Amino acid sequence: MHLDFRQLRNFVALVEYGSFHRAAEAVCLSQSAFSRSIQSLEQSVGHPLFDRQNKLPTLTRHGQKLLPYARRFQELNIELSSLLGETDDSENGEVAFGCGPAPAARLIPAAIGEFHRRLPQARVRFQVDNWFALHHALTTQQFPFVVADSWHAELDPQLRVQPLSPQRCFFICHADHPLAQIGPVAIEEMLRYPFAAPYLPPGVRKVLATLSQRQDFTPAIQCDHVYALLSTLAHTQAISFASEDGFALCQHSHRLVKLELSNLPEEWRLMQTRFAVISPVHAALSPLVARFIDIILHTDRQHQIQLLAQEEEA
């Protein structure tokens, strides 16, 4: 039996992302090429690995047996790359990149920790900023890549987007806001207050327009600097929204609370924000940078696995 590492990588991605479309995006393949890769792996194994009769791909008995070995293959690949790179002078250099405030709260520190455990001689320098500053640094070649919300980058054909795990969005306000004191709140009541946002991805703007029964939705307060924006919640009665990582970043320092809504529509329940590793399409990445990006992606997948395990236990 011959097992191809790339096919095993794609197999793990399909398990973790839960759909052919999202998994193909994550490994930067077309959906047709990704599907062929999974089919080739099944032919090599000699058994179906996924039950395709369900709406979402579900592991068969043979797929469940293969999964822990495929994950171990990935871990060994990263370990081997690090080991072989230890004697290479290029691995003693510096990784410089930019990231948004939300990834800087959890993902990036965890990835840096893993990176330094594997390559303690390497240096890391990163800048936390808004998308426009990060995009400028990327296009002027100050950074080889950034980690940020992907929706701007997905519109630019000159940028390569490697998606990270999506995160659910929810509404937030300051702890002293009137709505924070009264328990579950109706959507109509929440929308009576001004809305503050750094920017609104098209999907979020569309949902808010629907909820407020408007043709379009424009926040009353806009600022692309998340720290400054969330600070305004303490001085106004504005409402905002956040992802899990964004909320964790400022929850205690800015005294933020999640708003409980009594009649949250399904459209918003499904709303997610997606971060990604973003780099120029035609730029060549150094081995050190490529290794660090691999560790970011691996760290993100491991966190997603932990969350899924916690949900199953609950």
C-alpha positions, 0 to 999 in steps of 0.5 A, a space after each residue: 500500500 502506497 500512501 501519499 503525504 499530500 493525500 493524507 493532508 487533504 484527508 485530515 483537512 476534509 475531516 477538520 473543515 467538514 466540507 469539500 469546498 472549505 477543505 480544498 480552499 484550506 490546502 489551496 486546491 480546486 475542489 475537483 483536484 481535491 476530490 480526486 485526491 481523496 478518491 485516490 487515497 481511498 483507492 490506495 487504502 482499498 476502502 471508502 473513507 467517507 460516507 457520502 450519503 450524508 449532507 456532510 462527509 462522515 468518516 466510515 469505520 476505515 476512515 476512523 482507523 486512518 485518521 490518527 495515523 494521518 494526523 501523526 504523519 502531519 506532526 512528523 512532517 513538521 518535526 522532520 522539517 524542523 530537524 533537517 532545518 536546524 543545520 541550515 543557516 537560513 533557519 537562524 534568521 527572522 520571521 517578520 509578519 503582521 496580524 490583526 488584533 483578534 489572531 494576536 489574542 490566541 492563535 499567534 502567541 500559541 504558534 510562536 510558542 510552538 515555533 520557538 520550541 522547534 526552532 529556538 534559534 530563530 527570531 520572530 517580529 510581528 506587528 499588530 494593526 488594522 487591515 489597511 496598514 497590513 495590506 500596505 505592508 504586504 504590497 510594499 514587501 515589508 512583510 511576506 505574509 499577514 494573518 487577518 480577516 480574509 474577506 478583503 483579501 478574497 477580493 484581490 486576485 494578487 493575494 493568496 489566501 490560506 483560510 483558518 478555522 471560521 469563528 462564530 460572531 456575536 453582539 457585544 456591549 459595555 458592562 454598564 450598557 442598559 441592555 447588559 443588565 436585563 437578560 435576553 434582549 429582543 433584536 428590535 430593542 438592540 437595534 434602537 442603539 447605535 452600532 459601532 464596527 471596524 468594518 462590516 464584511 458583506 455578509 454581516 452587513 446584509 444580515 444587519 440590513 435585514 434585521 433593521 429592515 433597511 436597504 443597506 446598513 451603515 454603522 453609526 461609529 466606524 473605526 478600523 482600530 479595534 482597541 479604539 473602537 471597543 474603547 468607545 463602547 465605554 463612553 457611548 451606548 453603542 453595540 458592536 460585534 466580535 468573534 471569539 478571539 476578538 472578544 477574548 482580546 478585550 473582554 476584561 480590559 474593556 469590560 465587555 459582555 456578550 449580549 443575550 438575544 431572545 429572538 436571534 434569527 438563523 441568518 445570524 446564528 450562521 454568521 462567521 468571521 474567517 481569518 487567513 494567512 495572506 501572502 502575495 500570489 507570486 512571492 517566493 517564501 523563505 523556508 523559515 517563513 514557510 515553516 512558520 506558516 505551516 505551524 500557524 495552520 497546524 496550531 489552528 487545526 489543533 485548536 479546532 480539534 480541541 473545541 470539537 472534542 469539548 463540544 462532544 463532551 458537553 
